[in-house]
């Protein structure tokens, strides 16, 4: 099972003997799950079950659900308003009697008068309406399944990108651990220089205070703890991605931990090489964080 993206789109159109309905679902990034439904007048009964169908399929994302309905062209109920047509014919006859030169209108012209031809919907039983609403919800389930498939496909692409970025973070962490400035002899020499400078600046420093200052100096140049934590975060991130569950929030939190270690590494950097690696780490971690924002 792979991770899923939060972005995608799906469209499903189906029909029965009288209506054609179309579901469109659009999903974008979101902190949680937010579902917005836009339904035609008279179909409010679909709102709650539609939200439940979406909520059962997804955990995160801002999801817009839109339903549009049209009547089949060959199923429109048409009838003639015979009372109005009779009044118009009678009016035409009286006009002919009063004005002998008056040419009576053709029947087709009377049909063109507004209200003579009426378009209306055939009466529908409650059972037929319930059956149609059920069919519409089945169509929505198909649209949701199509959206889920698209989000999963995008998630597989994101997974490759994320794993490549984690590999780069691991490479930079190893490069940081191998810099010349972090070799034991280099650290020892730097500490000796700093302690000597401390003695010269404060000749009356006690041995106990000197030991404390030396320990602080040693802690400031030792980045092994930060590198160990970076490796632990890398292992945790790979486990989350491999699990395939909705892990976007957890990975987002992990990005903060990555950043914290990279910032500390830069602040402790004692040479240009380690500083450069630390800045490269921060750049890759930011790219990783941007991609994580797309994950469910």
C-alpha positions in Angstrom: 0.0 0.0 0.0 1.4 3.4 -1.0 0.9 6.8 0.4 -1.8 9.0 -1.2 -1.7 12.6 -2.4 -4.5 15.0 -1.4 -4.9 16.4 -5.0 -7.1 14.9 -7.7 -10.3 15.2 -9.8 -13.0 12.8 -10.9 -16.1 13.0 -12.9 -18.9 10.5 -13.4 -22.0 10.9 -15.5 -25.0 8.5 -15.5 -28.7 8.6 -16.3 -32.0 6.8 -16.1 -35.1 7.2 -18.3 -35.8 10.7 -17.3 -32.6 12.4 -15.9 -28.9 12.7 -16.6 -26.8 13.5 -13.5 -23.1 14.3 -13.3 -20.9 14.2 -10.2 -17.7 16.2 -10.1 -15.2 15.9 -7.2 -12.2 18.0 -6.8 -9.6 17.5 -4.0 -6.8 19.9 -2.9 -4.5 20.1 0.1 -6.0 20.7 3.6 -5.0 20.4 7.2 -7.9 18.0 7.9 -10.9 16.7 6.0 -13.3 19.4 4.8 -16.2 18.4 2.5 -18.3 21.0 0.6 -21.3 19.8 -1.3 -23.1 21.8 -4.0 -26.5 20.2 -4.9 -29.4 21.3 -7.1 -32.6 22.6 -5.4 -34.7 19.7 -4.3 -31.8 17.3 -3.7 -30.8 18.3 -0.2 -31.6 14.7 1.0 -28.3 13.7 -0.7 -26.1 16.0 1.3 -25.6 13.9 4.5 -25.1 10.5 2.7 -22.8 12.2 0.2 -20.6 13.6 3.0 -20.5 10.2 4.7 -19.4 8.5 1.5 -16.5 10.9 1.1 -15.5 10.8 4.7 -15.4 7.0 4.6 -12.9 7.2 1.7 -10.5 10.0 2.7 -8.9 11.3 5.9 -7.5 14.6 4.7 -8.1 17.2 2.0 -10.4 20.0 1.0 -12.9 18.2 -1.2 -15.6 19.8 -3.3 -18.5 17.7 -4.4 -20.8 19.1 -7.2 -23.9 17.5 -8.6 -25.6 18.8 -11.8 -28.8 17.4 -13.2 -30.4 17.7 -16.7 -33.6 16.3 -18.1 -33.2 13.9 -21.0 -34.2 15.7 -24.2 -36.5 12.9 -25.3 -38.2 12.6 -21.9 -39.5 16.1 -21.4 -43.2 16.0 -20.7 -45.0 18.3 -23.2 -48.7 19.3 -23.2 -50.9 21.8 -24.9 -52.7 24.3 -22.8 -56.0 23.7 -24.5 -58.0 26.3 -22.6 -55.5 29.1 -23.7 -55.5 27.7 -27.2 -59.3 27.7 -27.4 -59.4 31.4 -26.1 -56.9 32.4 -28.8 -58.9 30.7 -31.6 -62.1 32.3 -30.3 -60.4 35.7 -30.2 -59.1 35.2 -33.8 -62.7 34.4 -35.0 -64.1 37.5 -33.4 -61.4 39.6 -34.9 -62.2 38.1 -38.3 -65.9 38.9 -37.9 -65.1 42.5 -36.9 -62.4 42.9 -39.5 -63.3 40.9 -42.6 -59.9 41.6 -44.2 -58.1 40.2 -41.2 -56.2 37.0 -42.1 -56.6 34.4 -39.4 -53.3 33.1 -37.9 -52.0 29.7 -38.7 -52.1 27.1 -35.9 -48.3 27.0 -35.8 -48.3 30.7 -35.0 -50.7 30.1 -32.1 -48.4 27.4 -30.8 -45.5 29.9 -30.7 -47.4 32.1 -28.2 -46.0 31.7 -24.7 -48.0 29.4 -22.5 -49.7 27.4 -25.3 -47.1 24.7 -25.2 -46.1 23.7 -21.7 -43.0 21.7 -20.7 -43.4 19.9 -17.4 -42.2 16.9 -15.5 -44.2 13.7 -15.4 -45.5 12.9 -12.0 -43.1 10.6 -10.0 -43.9 8.2 -7.2 -42.0 8.3 -4.0 -40.6 4.8 -4.7 -39.2 5.9 -8.1 -37.6 9.0 -6.5 -36.0 6.9 -3.8 -34.6 4.5 -6.4 -33.2 7.5 -8.4 -31.5 9.0 -5.3 -30.0 5.6 -4.6 -28.7 5.4 -8.1 -27.2 8.8 -7.8 -25.4 7.8 -4.6 -24.0 4.7 -6.4 -22.7 7.1 -9.1 -21.0 9.2 -6.4 -19.3 6.1 -5.0 -17.8 5.5 -8.4 -16.6 9.1 -8.6 -15.1 8.7 -5.1 -13.3 5.5 -6.2 -11.9 7.3 -9.3 -10.7 10.2 -7.1 -9.0 7.7 -4.7 -7.3 6.0 -7.6 -6.0 9.3 -8.9 -4.8 10.4 -5.4 -3.0 7.0 -5.0 -1.3 7.3 -8.4 -0.1 10.8 -7.5 1.0 9.4 -4.1 3.2 6.8 -5.8 5.0 9.5 -7.7 5.4 11.6 -4.5 6.8 8.5 -2.7 9.7 8.2 -5.2 10.4 11.9 -4.8 10.3 11.7 -1.0 12.6 8.7 -0.8 15.1 10.3 -3.1 15.1 13.4 -0.9 15.6 11.2 2.2 18.6 9.6 0.5 20.1 13.0 -0.1 19.6 14.0 3.5 21.3 10.8 4.6 24.2 11.5 2.2 24.7 15.0 3.5 24.5 13.7 7.1 27.3 11.2 6.4 29.3 13.9 4.6 28.9 16.2 7.7 30.2 13.4 10.0 33.3 13.0 7.8 34.3 16.6 7.5 37.9 17.4 8.5 36.7 19.8 11.3 35.0 16.9 13.1 37.9 14.5 13.2 39.1 13.8 16.8 42.5 15.4 16.3 41.0 18.5 14.9 38.5 18.9 17.7 41.3 18.3 20.3 43.5 20.9 18.7 40.7 23.4 18.6 39.8 22.8 22.2 43.4 23.3 23.3 43.5 26.6 21.5 40.2 27.8 23.0 41.2 26.7 26.5 44.6 28.4 26.2 42.8 31.6 25.0 40.5 31.3 28.0 43.4 31.0 30.4 45.1 34.0 29.0 42.0 36.0 29.1 41.1 35.0 32.7 44.3 33.9 34.5 42.6 33.5 37.9 40.1 30.9 36.6 39.8 28.0 39.0 40.4 24.4 37.8 36.7 23.6 38.4 35.5 26.6 36.4 38.1 25.8 33.7 36.7 22.2 33.5 33.2 23.6 33.1 34.2 26.0 30.4 36.1 23.3 28.6 33.1 21.0 28.7 30.9 23.7 27.2 33.4 24.4 24.5 33.5 20.6 23.7 29.7 20.5 23.5 29.6 23.4 21.1 31.8 21.7 18.6 30.4 18.1 18.9 27.6 17.5 16.4 27.5 13.7 16.8 24.3 13.9 18.8 22.6 15.9 16.0 23.8 13.6 13.3 22.5 10.6 15.4 19.1 12.2 15.7 19.1 13.0 12.0 19.7 9.3 11.2 16.9 8.3 13.6 14.5 10.7 11.9 15.5 9.3 8.5 14.6 5.8 9.7 11.3 6.9 11.1 10.4 8.8 7.9 11.1 5.7 5.8 9.0 3.5 8.1 6.1 5.9 7.8 6.2 6.1 4.0 6.5 2.3 3.8 3.4 1.9 6.1 1.3 3.6 3.4 -1.3 4.9 5.9 -2.3 8.6 6.0 0.9 9.9 7.5 1.1 13.4 6.1 0.7 15.1 9.5 3.3 12.9 11.2 5.8 13.5 8.4 5.0 17.2 8.6 6.0 17.1 12.3 9.1 15.1 11.5 10.1 17.9 9.1 10.3 20.2 12.0 12.6 17.8 13.8 14.8 17.6 10.7 15.0 21.4 10.6 15.9 21.7 14.2 18.9 19.3 13.8 20.0 21.1 10.7 19.8 24.5 12.4 21.8 23.2 15.4 24.4 21.7 13.0 24.8 25.1 11.3 25.1 26.9 14.6 27.9 24.5 15.7 29.7 24.5 12.4 33.4 25.4 13.0 34.5 25.4 9.4 33.3 26.4 5.9 32.8 22.8 4.8 30.4 21.9 7.6 28.5 25.2 7.2 28.0 24.5 3.5 26.7 21.0 4.2 24.4 22.3 6.9 22.9 24.8 4.4 22.5 22.1 1.8 20.7 20.0 4.4 18.3 22.9 5.2 17.5 23.3 1.5 16.8 19.6 0.9 14.7 19.4 4.1 12.6 22.4 2.9 12.0 20.6 -0.4 11.0 17.5 1.5 8.6 19.6 3.7 7.0 21.1 0.6 6.3 17.7 -0.9 4.9 16.4 2.4 2.2 19.1 2.3 0.7 17.2 -0.6 0.4 13.9 1.4 -2.9 12.7 3.0 
